[in-house]
Amino acid sequence: MAITIKGSTAFVTGAASGVGFGIAKALAKHGANIIIADIRQSAIDEALVWFSDNKYPAYGIRLDVTDREAYGKAADEAWGVFGGVEILVNNAGVEAPMGKVWLNTFKDVDFIVGVNIKGILNGIITFVPKFLASGKPSHIVSTASQSGMYVVPGAALYNMTKAAVVALTETLKGDLAGTNVDASVFAPGPVQGNLSVSSKEVRPAELANEETPTQIFAPTPPPEIPTGDSHTAGFVAPPPVFDFSSFLLTGEQAGEYVVRGIESGALYIFTHTEFRDSMKHKHAAIERAYPDEPEKAGFKQAFSFLTHNAVYDEK
Ligand SMILES: NC(=O)c1ccc[n+]([C@@H]2O[C@H](COP(=O)([O-])OP(=O)(O)OC[C@H]3O[C@@H](n4cnc5c(N)ncnc54)[C@H](O)[C@@H]3O)[C@@H](O)[C@H]2O)c1
């Protein structure tokens, strides 16, 4: 059932900054009422100014997505503000210190799993029954990342939580087939945001590391350029050190992809075509890994529920 964004209400978590703010802005521009759900009240207040300046209807609710009881209350409150909710954007996320995963602490694990996986499940388990009961076309978008599709070295915890959001949404969309509710996973590439700063700000005291982690993710430095004629003869200069910021999408640009994904009922919502080759690279590795043996006759019929999933037939 296709959803009409104009006139709908979207509950966007982590909407006070970065990607979530951009999604909320794009949805507002396409005519949705916005509920900004975020753990940081000061950031909500700041974000609301943009909506009032631009005369878009928006309302803020302070919510920690890991708090299940508060989530239920926030959903009820949101339903009352604009007379219903049709879109949930499960976007709030955090990062943990990067580096070799065995050097992460159990507190890092609990923090990132709590927000990035359990927080998303809290949204789904709170909202889907309400969406189904409403009978109205409704949509859930959950923010993963390209790193949930193609892992970033040294970011195991983050990659793992984002891959979980991909698998969760792939399954959810299939389970919702034939109902009034649809689901998409948003897996953007680099977008302007404040994750490293906000993740420190929102980390609860009981999950604070006792010591500052010594492992800091340091990208491999570019090779040194030798100087002097004898050294530079035949020397091929390394690629220039890129200004990464020039490649970042704005939150609003990312939000436009989300709008289109909701309208088209996409399973995957991607932002950067540059990752297409990365997917080919990964899928080639997966295909190569299967034993080079003949298939057993009848296996695929017997196990069709394992070997074929119609969710991947979607355009
Ligand atoms: N920026 C990127 O390049 C990028 C790329 C891929 C995926 N993402 C994902 O996009 C999402 C947003 O990232 P961002 O870059 O916009 O970061 P951000 O820091 O700008 O925004 C994150 C927001 O989430 C809120 N938040 C954190 N914990 C919360 C909690 N427990 N309950 C409610 N709100 C909470 C923060 O207060 C903040 O406003 C994350 O899920 C992130 O993993 C970002």
The ligand as a Gaussian input file, in Angstrom:
#p B3LYP/6-31G(d) Opt

LIG

0 1
 N       26.770000      10.751000       9.076000
 C       27.087000       9.705000       8.344000
 O       27.997000       9.753000       7.490000
 C       26.306000       8.430000       8.483000
 C       26.531000       7.425000       7.532000
 C       25.817000       6.250000       7.661000
 C       24.920000       6.087000       8.681000
 N       24.734000       7.072000       9.594000
 C       23.769000       6.844000      10.665000
 O       22.871000       7.938000      10.683000
 C       22.373000       8.092000      12.001000
 C       22.570000       9.520000      12.469000
 O       23.954000       9.827000      12.450000
 P       24.468000      11.337000      12.296000
 O       25.737000      11.295000      11.561000
 O       23.365000      12.167000      11.829000
 O       24.807000      11.680000      13.818000
 P       24.321000      12.925000      14.727000
 O       25.136000      12.877000      15.948000
 O       24.375000      14.172000      13.912000
 O       22.811000      12.582000      15.081000
 C       22.495000      11.509000      15.929000
 C       21.340000      11.962000      16.810000
 O       20.868000      10.815000      17.540000
 C       20.586000      11.234000      18.863000
 N       20.627000      10.088000      19.783000
 C       21.711000       9.388000      20.182000
 N       21.370000       8.443000      21.077000
 C       20.029000       8.540000      21.231000
 C       19.100000       7.843000      22.029000
 N       19.473000       6.857000      22.864000
 N       17.788000       8.181000      21.948000
 C       17.394000       9.190000      21.128000
 N       18.242000       9.911000      20.376000
 C       19.552000       9.584000      20.415000
 C       21.626000      12.286000      19.187000
 O       21.232000      13.120000      20.236000
 C       21.757000      13.009000      17.843000
 O       20.908000      14.145000      17.783000
 C       23.079000       7.068000      12.870000
 O       22.277000       5.909000      13.002000
 C       24.323000       6.779000      12.070000
 O       24.850000       5.526000      12.371000
 C       25.417000       8.243000       9.523000

